[in-house]
Amino acid sequence: ANLNLLCPHQLIPKSGIYLSKVIWQENVFFGLTNIGCSPTVKNTGVIEIETHILDFQDNLYGQIMELDLLSYLREEKMFKNVDELKTAIQNDIALARVMLKEFSG
């Protein structure tokens, strides 16, 4: 599942990719959060917060949830093409899974 948030009047953390925790209806999920302007696909200059929840398929449109940033993974960057972006996302997901295993002991 992807969550998209616009925060026009809020202080937001440094742009980049984060390992994150989502709490929704007392359930905890983990994912990757991008804070930035998605330069490879949008590049509008508008800062957005987008979270991909790992292993989650339900529709959360219009739902209220808590988002906690756990660890900064890397800077947001502009890739040459969408295929490079997809590869980077898969690498980020793999790193997130390793980090989550380490956190859980």
C-alpha positions as CSV (number, residue, x, y, z in Angstrom):
1,A,0.0,0.0,0.0
2,N,1.2,3.5,-0.7
3,L,0.3,6.5,1.5
4,N,0.5,10.0,0.1
5,L,0.6,13.0,2.4
6,L,0.8,16.7,1.6
7,C,2.1,18.9,4.4
8,P,2.1,22.5,3.1
9,H,2.3,24.2,6.5
10,Q,4.3,21.7,8.5
11,L,7.9,21.4,9.3
12,I,9.1,18.2,7.7
13,P,12.3,16.1,8.0
14,K,15.2,16.2,5.6
15,S,14.3,14.9,2.1
16,G,15.3,11.2,1.5
17,I,14.3,7.6,2.0
18,Y,13.4,6.4,5.5
19,L,12.6,3.1,7.1
20,S,9.3,3.8,8.8
21,K,6.6,2.4,11.1
22,V,2.9,2.9,10.4
23,I,0.3,2.5,13.2
24,W,-3.3,2.1,11.9
25,Q,-6.2,0.9,14.1
26,E,-3.7,-0.4,16.7
27,N,-1.9,-2.5,14.1
28,V,1.8,-1.9,13.4
29,F,3.3,-2.1,9.9
30,F,6.7,-1.2,8.4
31,G,7.6,0.4,5.2
32,L,9.7,2.9,3.3
33,T,8.9,6.6,3.3
34,N,10.1,9.0,0.7
35,I,10.1,12.7,1.6
36,G,10.8,14.9,-1.4
37,C,9.6,15.9,-4.8
38,S,10.0,12.5,-6.6
39,P,12.4,14.0,-9.2
40,T,12.5,10.9,-11.5
41,V,8.7,10.7,-12.1
42,K,7.2,14.1,-11.1
43,N,9.9,16.8,-10.4
44,T,7.3,19.4,-9.6
45,G,9.4,20.8,-6.8
46,V,6.5,20.1,-4.4
47,I,7.6,18.3,-1.3
48,E,5.5,15.2,-0.6
49,I,5.6,12.4,1.9
50,E,4.9,9.0,0.4
51,T,5.0,5.7,2.3
52,H,5.1,2.2,0.8
53,I,3.9,-0.3,3.5
54,L,5.7,-3.7,3.1
55,D,3.5,-6.7,2.5
56,F,0.2,-4.8,2.7
57,Q,-2.5,-4.8,0.1
58,D,-5.6,-3.1,1.7
59,N,-6.9,0.3,0.7
60,L,-6.3,2.9,3.3
61,Y,-7.7,5.9,1.4
62,G,-9.0,8.5,3.8
63,Q,-7.8,6.7,6.9
64,I,-6.0,8.4,9.8
65,M,-2.8,6.8,10.9
66,E,0.5,7.5,12.7
67,L,3.8,7.6,10.8
68,D,7.1,7.2,12.6
69,L,10.4,7.6,10.8
70,L,12.8,5.0,12.2
71,S,16.0,5.4,10.2
72,Y,17.3,7.5,7.4
73,L,18.5,5.2,4.5
74,R,19.6,7.5,1.7
75,E,19.1,10.8,-0.1
76,E,16.4,11.2,-2.7
77,K,17.9,11.3,-6.1
78,M,17.0,11.7,-9.8
79,F,17.6,8.5,-11.7
80,K,18.2,8.3,-15.4
81,N,15.0,6.3,-16.0
82,V,12.2,4.5,-14.2
83,D,13.9,1.2,-14.4
84,E,16.9,2.5,-12.3
85,L,14.4,3.9,-9.8
86,K,12.6,0.5,-9.6
87,T,16.0,-1.2,-8.9
88,A,16.8,1.4,-6.2
89,I,13.4,0.8,-4.6
90,Q,14.0,-3.0,-4.6
91,N,17.4,-2.4,-3.0
92,D,15.8,-0.1,-0.4
93,I,13.2,-2.8,0.4
94,A,15.9,-5.4,0.8
95,L,17.8,-3.2,3.2
96,A,14.7,-2.4,5.1
97,R,13.9,-6.1,5.6
98,V,17.5,-6.7,6.9
99,M,17.2,-3.7,9.3
100,L,13.8,-5.0,10.6
101,K,15.3,-8.4,11.3
102,E,18.2,-6.7,13.2
103,F,15.7,-4.6,15.2
104,S,13.6,-7.6,16.1
105,G,16.6,-9.5,17.3
